[in-house]
Amino acid sequence: MKLMEIGTDEVALAEREKTTRWSSLMHIEVFFALEEEFDLRFADDEMAFAESRNDLVEIVLAALMK
């Protein structure tokens, strides 16, 4: 993920607990970037749910399908 400055080989395995650059502030910045990129708005509970790259993908796909 470009925002977190992690390599492409690390993206698929990115998890909040294991990725050092994934801080609380970075977590919010990621959601702001996703909202801007996809013209979406996420609820607080959706943001709290995301613990991995896979969670982020699921949340974005669900929002796009609404």
N, C-alpha and C positions, 0 to 999 in steps of 0.2 A: 504494500500500500504506500503510495507516494506520500501521503500525509504523515504517516508514522515513520517514514524513511526506513522501511524494511524491504529486503530483497524479494524478488518474485518467487524465489524458491521457498521463502518463509511465509508467504501470504496464505497459502492453503492451510497452514498449521497455526495461524495466528490465534492466540487465545488471550483473554484479558489478564489472566493470572501469570502467564508465561512470557508475555511480550513486554519487555521493560519500558518501551516508549508508550504503552497503552495505559496512561494515567487517567485519573478522573477527568481532568481537563481535556485530554486528548479524546476521551470517549465522547464528550459533548461536541468537540470540534468535528469528529467523524460524522456524527449525526447531522450537524449543520451542513457539512459538505454534501452528504447524501440528500438532504432536503433540497438544497440548491440544485444539485445535479439532476435530480429526477422530479423537481417541482412537487415535492411531497411535504407533509407535516406529520410528525410522529408524536404519539402520546407519551407521557412520562413513563408509563408502565412498559411500553414497547422499548424505550431506551434502556430501562433497567434490566430487561430480559437479555439483552445482547451480551454474551460472554465470549463469543468467538466470531471468526470470519464467517462461518457457516450460519450463525444466528443472524448476522447482518444481512446476508443474502436472503434468508427466509423472510425477514421483516420487510425488506425492500420489495421482494416479489409479492408478498401478501398485500402490501399497500398499492402496488401497481395493478393488482387484479381487482381492487375494490371499484 
